[in-house]
């Protein structure tokens, strides 16, 4: 088995963000999401720069004028990290790092870094390390030297892998093969558990939804458990499964899973496939939504798109959570229920709805 190393250095770094804008009406959503991602990676965002995607520059992704503007701000404010809300090539990462003399992370590496911070189980660490290695391998030839200046600490450099990134193709390829073997073992184990559950006719319910919508809090409420909960994106990565009693000698399994986000990197989708299979094979999905988020309808669409893409069941109950934080009317559709984990609003109604959808 591949050895996992711990890197417990969690430091706050000063960062600026650059957002290529593809659609002007989505700008506010894009800014809010990337800033929350940065905060979850312990980055203090000092300023968000943006530019129309039409000004795309193949070398640095941004126009020369914008690059100079960012360069001046970086120098004047002792900025340590540039985050680009886009998927960058290895050469673009290196070019920007060379121009600005600071560490550069793209959207994919930022999300992988957050996953690295929050992976607690051995399975989660293996999945994160696999995603990190696959990311590096595809950019290896053009990234050499771009990270070396900045050591092995801070955003983009930490996690369940080695504390200093080793940019060596043969080493990465060997490690990827070992990690994939470990993932295969995990998949086989999960498959055996699913087969045993189906044989015993135990129904499976999975909690899913956009990240930080209150999934783990709902899980704790329904199972009387105490799994980790924090107001951060991807605070919970590790799949947790418990028995949930429905009354009248009936019960199901309830599973808490990783949250979703827009433009979820395929590196993570591939690496976390064993976890996502729990969602795919569920009899019922509790789709938790933070209704206090002004973009909650878009978050619903993002989650539904991901669920559809992995072939998840259409038996989904949308739980409009955090109603305690709103004071305006909310439109409720047929498969939706207003809820508040904090106040336990409609808890009995939710349990009854779960039972009806599993045993109707």
N, C-alpha and C positions, 0 to 999 in steps of 0.2 A: 504493500500500500504506500502511496505517496505521503511523505511526511509533511505535516502542516506546521507552520510556525506562527506564533502569535506576535502581533505588533500592536502594543497597547498605547502607542503615542497618539494622543488625540489633542491636537492643537488648533487654535483658531488662526486662520490666515486671512489677510486682506486681499480682496479680489475685485476685479471688474468683469463685467459680462458683455459679450457682443452677441446680438441677436439679428441674424438675417431675417427680414420680414417678407414672407411670401404673400400674406393677406393682411391688409391694414386693419380689418375689423377683428382679426384674431390677436392683435398686438398686445392688448391688455392681458388676455389669458396667457399668452406666451411669457410675458414679463413676470406675471405672478407665479407661474409654475416653475420657471427656471430659478427665480429667487428663492423659492421654498426648497428646491433641490439643493441649491448652494448652502442654505442654512442647515439643512440636514447633513451636509458634508463638513460642517464646522467652518464654513467660509463666510466671512463678513463682507457682504456686497457693498462697495462704496459708490458704484455707479453702473448703470446699464446703458450701453451704447447700442445703436441699431442702425440699420441701413437696408434699403430695398434690395431684395435678392437679385434684382436686375443689374445691380452694380457689382455682381459677382466677379472676383478676381481669382483665377485658377491658382495663383501662387500663394496668396494669403487669405483668400475668400472675401476680403474687404478691399474697398478702394484705397488708393494711396493717401488721399486726404484723411480718411477715417483712421487709417493706420497711424498716421502722424499725430492725430488728435489723441488717440489712445496712448501712444508712446509718451507724449507730454504729460498726460494725466498720471500714468504709471510712475514716471520719474518724480513728479511733484508730490505724490502721495504715498511713496514707498509701497506700492502694490506688489504682492508676491505671486499672484495667480491670475491668469486670464482664462475665463470660461467661455467657450464658443457654443452657442445653442444650435449645434449642427454636427453632422457626422464628417469628421475631417480625415484626410489621408495622412499617412505618415510624413510625407514631405511638407504638407501644410502645417502640421504640428511643429515640425522642425523649423520651418521658415519663420513662423510667428514667434517661436521661442528665441530664435537667433535675433530677430528684429527687436524684440521687447526685452530680452535678457531676463525673462521670468518663465516660470512654469506655465504650460498651456494644457488645458483639458478640454476635450470636446464633450458633447452631451453624453455619449456612450460611456466614456471613461469616468465621467462624473457619477453616473448612475451605478456603474460597477463599484466605484469607490464607496458609495453609500451602502451598497449591499455588503461590501467587505467590512465596513464598520459594524454592521448589524447581524452578521452571520454568527450564530452561537453554537449550533449543533455541528457535528462532524460532517453530516450530509450538506448542510448549508455552506460550510467552508470549502468542501470539495467543489460544489457547484459554482461558487464565486471564483475560485482559483481557475477552474476550467474556462469560465467566461473571460477572465483577465488574460490568460495565456493565449486564447484564440484571438482576442483583440490585438495583442502585441505581435503575434505571429504574422498577421496580415499586413502589418505596418513596419515590420522589422528592418527591411533593407534601407528605408528612408528615415528611420528614427534614430539610428545609431548616434550617440553623443548628445541627443536633445534632452535626455533626462539626467545624464550623468552629472551635470553641473549642480543639480539641485538636491543631490543626496537621496536618501531613502525614506524620508519622513514627509508627513503632511498629505494633503489631498492627492489622490492618484498614485500614491507610493505605498500605501499601507494595506493591511488586510490579512487574510489567512495564508497568503503566500510568503515568500522570503521578504525580509525587511528592506532589502535592496534589490531592485529589479535586475534580473540577469538577461540581457538582450542577446541570447545565443540561440540560433535556430535549432540546432540539434538538441540542445537541452530542453527547449520549449516543446518540440515535437515529441520527444520521449516522455516528458511529463504529461502532455495532453493525452497520449495513448494510455498512460497509467490511470489518469483521472477518469477517462472514458470507461475504462474497465470497472472502476469503482462505481461510477454512475449506473453501469449495466447491472451490477450486483444489486444496487438499491432498487432499480426498476423491477428486477426479478422478484425481490422480496415483497415489494408493493403489490405486484401482480398476484403473488401467492395469497397475500392478505385479502385482495379484492375477490379472488376466486372463492376463498373460504367464506367471506362475507356473503357473497351471492348464494353459495350453497346453503348457508344458514338462513337465507332470505332476510337478512338485516338490511334495512334501507340506509342509504348514505346521503347525508346533507352536507353541502359545502358552503362556507361563507366566502363570498368574493366581492369585488368592487374596486373602485378607484382608491388609491392609497390614502391612508389617514382619514377614512370615512367613519371609523368606529367599529371595524370588523372584530378586532380582538376584544374590545369592551363588550360587544354583543355576545361573543363566544363565552366570556367569563360569566355573563349574566345568565345565559341559557344552561351552562354546565356547572355553575357554582365553582368555577376554577379560578386561577389567579395567574394567568400568563402575562407576560410583559406588555405594558401599554404605555405609550408615550406620544406626545403631540409632535411627531416628526414623520416625514415621508419614509416609507419602508422600515418603520421601527421594528416590525415583526416580519422575519423572513422564513423562519422555520415552521414547517407544517406541524400542527398539533391536532390530534384526534382524540375525542372523548365520547363517552356514551351519554346520550341525552334522553331522559325519560319523558314520555308523552302522556303518561297516565294509562289506566286500564291494562296494565302489564305490557304496554307497548313502549318500545324505545327505538332509537336510530343512532347511527354514529354521526357526530358533528365534527367537521374539520375546518380549521382556520388556515387560510392560505396567504401567500404573498399578494400584496396589492398591485393594481395595474396603474399605468400612466400612459399619456399620449406618446406615440412613437417609441414604444417599448423596444429597446435594441434586440435584434434577432440573436445576438450572442447570448443574451440572458434567456430568451425564450428557449433556445436550444439547450443551454446548460441546465435550466430549471424544468426540463421536460418531464422528469419523474414527478416533480411537484405538481405541474400543470395537469398531469394525467389524473390526479385525484379530482380535479375540477371536471375534466372531460367525462369521467365515469360516474359522476354523482347522479342520484335519482332526483335531487332537488337542489337548486342553487339559491341561496339567500343573497341577493344583490344589494349590498349596503351602500347607501348614498348619503353624503353630508349635504342635507337640504339647506343648510345655512350658507353654503358656498354659492355665490352668485352665478357660478358656472356649472351648477350641479347637473343641468340638463345635458350639457356637453360631456360631462364626466360619465353620465349614463350611457351616452352614445359610444364613448371610447371603450367602456367596459363591454358593452354588447358586441362591439366589433371584434374585440379580442376573443370573447367567448364563442362567437360564431366561427372565427378562424380556426379554433382548436377543436371544433365539433362538439361543444358542450350541449347538454340538454336544453330544450326550449322551456322546460318546466322551471321557471325562474320567478321568484317573488321579490319585488323591489321594495326594500325597506327604506323609507325616507326618514333617516335618522337625524338627530340633533334638532328636533322641533322646538326644544326648550330655548333655542337661540334665535328663533324667528318670531316676528309679530305681524305677519301679513298672511293673507289667504294663500294656500298652496293647492294647485290643481292635482287631483288624485285620479289616476287611471285605474282600469279594472284590476290589474295585477300589482297594485301598489298599496302600501299601508303606511300611515303616519306613525312615527315611533320616536321615543327618546330613551336611550339607554340610561341616561342620568336619572330621569324621573320614572322610569319603568312604564312609560305611557304605552297602552295597548299591548302589554306583555302577554296577557292571557289570550287576547285575540290573535296574536302572532303564533302562539303555541297551537291554538286550534286550527289555524290556517295551515301550519306545517303538517299537522296530523291529517287534515283533509286532503292535502296535495300528495301525501305519501300513500294513503290507504283508501282513496276514494274509489 
